[in-house]
């Protein structure tokens, strides 16, 4: 027996409680704790491996300095408080793709905490930003399960938000901005398709007006696009609301998203912190940063997309055009270069022009696009003699309009102007021509 | 039994009185003859390979290319990975595991021309104080075959005492070098934590695991440590403190400048057997005669070390053994022996009280704090004295089988060694003589010399004043 629910009513009665865990794989030269190359796409399976990332007896982890610095960089971009004292901890669980039986992560002292990211004027709080290592990859083929350890030990940043999102669309805007920040920092390809950026919404549902967090949450994995994230959240909201409506508390679990059906499916029961038996990793001495070291890392940070947006808005660029620019970094970089070079160029008009360039022409350089922009917008000024001569000609050819004007029909001048334009077939400054008409017509 | 120490061997090789080929042949013959009884080796490398390397070493020597250990045979405790050697850590879990790389200490020894003879027996995963937890049978004490040589480095200590190799490596997490050194009458060092790289040794408890060595004399031991010690980019816990040529500094100490501390809490008749106590006190008297100042010191809560150690160690053991899942190599977890299972359960229990946001309230965190407190107490003590002297074990070597039914009794054997392990300071054990037990069996006695971090030079100097390497000639292996 299936109960029938009115979706509209569910949406009126219940509200979404939504937070995110986002994983970003860093594109450092080497892995997090060994010298193997971190790049693992289109590489022969199990070739980028060594005793450390295979979890062989006797192997020890040595942390990657670049990865530590990049984590601080991202944490600072997300307005986090940076921890000067950082530590790596072991998170224990058994899984064939986890060669040591534990994952090395930052549990007790993450790189950054208590941050936020502003989306359309609303602050989404960031609970923590920490560094850890990726696992290997399981491949199930022809009835056999295999493990590829090329990905094992690749540096991974985890960003955890507070459950601050009100709608799936707001979450999408946040995720896109986060993605953009990572790309601006140049620390990851952040390719959702390849899995170098992974989105995991934590979803629960409560009665509208309720302030307490529900005592369960559902984590959804296997989401490889921003739109799928929206779909998964919408699906989960309805699924959980229906359960609650029947008096059932949804199971605390991890579910997988199936893009084909748009549905989620239960994968495993979610473990709680105690089950992971966190242990400060005795193989890695705590890492202590000085204020100067942290300042230096942050000082080298490039301009961030949200900083660029503010700069553009201050330049009186229309918001939609400014958003277009920050999301198209290459174009924006060219734009910035030309704006400082070309005096008198109307930044807003040029930005709007760029944002309207069709997809097919985006491969053109910004210089080429500027030439097009100029050709389209800049007007010739005709020399006075030509104007005088052409105005006289137009008047001679259109005696009726001249007559009408003289009888008091003011807009006859518009007709004459149109005739003038047809004659020259160019965009020209209109002012001096109208003036010349007035002058000759009043004779 | 020729009973040559390393210094003698190096001199003979230098002078051409013996070749490396003859040397390895001697040890291989002796192993063949006696190790059936002793069971100190788990695996021997193929004889042809060993002889080939010896021949090569002889050639190098002839051409004047001499390194620190050219052609010197060594034995490795079976938790050291050496490329191409079967490495079991004495557990059937790793019964068929062949090491694909060299431990840093092994690489450094090989680099100086050492020839690996084989892999030595131990308590499985280094869990134990008697060698009886080995899945490959217990090792027997060359002083008397009914007795334990101590553990967990049962094989290395026995091999040195029985003259099966002149030098052996060991690991010491809570006493695993010091106890067997004392029980067999040889020299054993547990260096400062972080002095020798742990890379490539099967981890037991990472925060106290120390790599050290067995030898017949203090000089030999100092010589080997000067090769293996030093920073390693593959072990983030190794120190960059400079490594002195320990063996060249042995005579640079005037005993009159030495202030020796006697730890009051460890000279208690209720804890220590009277024969052991008497022997230790005699050694201290001899040192006093040579001019050293002797002072009794008290270290607050030192006796709590054992309980702290068993919490800390079991937690780390449970974590470190998690990787042995039988998926990539080795056998599955049903192959773990009883002691490993016991420690995995204990450790899993210790680590099961993690509460998010309450980082410092876990058992492990509390023990870590207590450890910091003990370290402070030791710092205070070392302001008063240069070194501490203590017995190594509360008893003389005990009979095989006498404690296997009572794990707690077995853990008590570590009472006098574990505290120094969790504090991280170095400890050297040297033989100081023999004593006769109630059953009229003559057994060796060692003494433990403890100093502040990175005081290995001083420990060897004091060890040189105390050692009685000649007792090894009293071993009568028939």
Interface residues (C-beta under 8 A of the other chain):
Chain A: X51 X54 X55 X56 X57 X58 X59 X60 X61 X62 X63 X90 X92 X94 X96 X99 X100 X101 X102 X108 X109 X147 X273 X274 X276 X277 X278 X279 X280 X281 X282 X283 X284 X285
Chain B: X79 X81 X87 X89 X94 X97 X99 X100 X101 X103 X198 X199 X200 X201 X202 X203 X205 X206 X207 X233 X234 X235 X236 X237 X315 X316 X318 X319 X321 X322 X323 X324 X325 X327 X328 X329 X348 X351 X352 X353 X354 X355 X356 X359 X364 X365 X368
